[in-house]
Amino acid sequence: MARYLLTRAWQSALTLLLSTIVVFVGVRALPGDPALALAGEDRSPEALEAIRRHYGLDQPLPVQFAQYVERMAQGDFGVSIRTGTPVSSMLTTALPVTVELSVLAILIAAALGVGAGVLAAVRRGRPAEWLANGLALIGLSVPHFWLGLLAILYLSVATGLFPASGFVPILEDPVDNLHHIVLPAVILGTGLAAIIMRQTRSAMLDSLSSDYVRTAKAKGLRPRAVITRHALRNSLIVVVTVVGLQLGGLISGAVVTEQIFGLPGFGKMTIDAVFQRDYPVIQAVVLLTAAAYIVINFFVDLLYSVIDPRIRVTGDPA
Amino acid sequence: MSVLTVPMAETGTASITRRTRVLRRLRRNPLAVVSFVVLALAGVIALLSPWLAPYSVDQTDFARTFAPPGTAGHLLGTDDLGRDVLSRIMLGARASLQVGLLAVATSLVIGVPLGLAAGYFRAWDAVISRFTDLLLAFPFLIMAVGLAAIRGASLGNAAVAIGIAQIPGVIRVVRSDTLRLKSLDFVAAAVVDGASDLWVLARHILPNATSVILVQATVAIPAAILGEAVLSFLGLGIQPPAPSLGTMLATAQQFAARAPWAAVLPGVVIMGLALAFNVFGDALRDALDPKGDRR
């Protein structure tokens, strides 16, 4: 176990370093002089020179990289070119929104996906399976931002049941907060639910035809107990993995969902930054996403190896 | 070699038998037939859309903006600039398919050789795995954001961003299939026979891995189509005035109060295309599955 943990930790650290290099090189590949971009209105030679010195742009690249890593590690992502606010403080206000949205979406997706997946496997060949399969295929194929758009047009605007946009921090008013975020979370969750459903169904079908389930049935266990205690428990490994693998998709999905529902989160910040060519913000967003993905996946892998001891031995999720 | 070439059967029976069996299974599955017909129709319409479209996509008519569907001369109505919605949907779907194919081609060209190498050469596995981890750390939207910041937003850059993000999936399935095939007797026989690594990979492993690659491609295309729609909707993909289903939805959101119907059709077309690919991909996987009856 310790060996597996060390290997995974080393691999994650290496990936983190590589992605930092990619972002660093990417920023240098941006068109135009970064000093010019950072300068904004004041483009006098003296101002540009001052910026170059301040950001170490006059240093050799390896030195620049070292300084860059040092700054990032301290949470200093620079200052937004457009607003003049430090990127770190923008992140402090934006991140909680995205985290809340994503966590809610995962909960909704897991509940829907596992439920429908188990139902489809247990009711094999019956209408319930067809319905669950059909919904999952549609869930995989529907553009979720479009669902969000329709939800705003035909649910929020038409009926007034949900607010069409905006956000209230959870600490300010938890009820109003939930009221604002529940529709976006459902929309974001449905796509993930479709993927979880298909994986759960297929894992459940495998477990249901396995020997230990036959044994459980033979010893006279109630069908419900066979399904929940034996088949489902072993299928849950799949859900954990799927959520880990889909994290990238979830981040992408959150960006779009926030944009549509006007939630002031990480995603909206990203898109605004691209259009305003706010490079310090873009760089922070890209780097943080990569770091978050790597760290969370490390923990997903650990969790996975706790659930399934075989992985610790072979080190290779089958 | 064409992607559609069905691999030689591993058991040694003539490849024609396996191909016949797969095709027969597909023909007997009504969902496969329907989705194939939908895709074939969409493909023909996309290819011929520059000639089929009733209007030029850029032809504005400021006297008739936001004409509702069913208006004489404009079957599906007009948009905010009085452009014909039907024509724009046809060319938008064409762009969606272009991005889908381009993205998947990108991911296959890079992912297949890497997956083969990772599965075949033990020494390369670790390096390629780190590369895969690195790619996974940049979700497609973040990749697209970065690429749009560096190279500008366009159809090509959107397709490349989506394609790069799909490489890890290709590497994963090709690697695991290569690992499986490598342990089979016919590969061992070829090695004993003195075949070079390259020869074994090209003549024995790749042809037999074609079915997993094919299935992977069929599920990657709809994902790429959805990805293009998202990017164009956000303004990171196809740039106006070029027609794209995603940008049509962005415009629809802007004018939702005046023309709420405009938000419906482009989304239905995107979903229809993606659904047809996903249904056909499912059917293809079932038909290729040697176990057969598993659905």
Interface residues (C-beta under 8 A of the other chain):
Chain A: Q11 S12 L14 T15 L18 S19 V22 V23 G26 A29 L30 P31 L137 I138 L140 S141 V142 P143 F145 W146 L149 L150 I152 L153 Y154 V157 L205 L247 G248 G249 I251 S252 V255 V256 Q259 I260 T270 I271 V274 F275 R277 Y279 I282 V285 V286 T289 A290 A291 Y293 I294 N297
Chain B: S129 R130 D133 L134 L136 A137 F138 P139 F140 L141 I142 V145 G146 A148 A149 I150 A165 P222 L226 A229 V230 F233 L234 G235 L236 L249 A252 Q253 A256 P260 A263 V264 P266 G267 I270 M271 A274 L275 F277 N278 V279 D282 R294
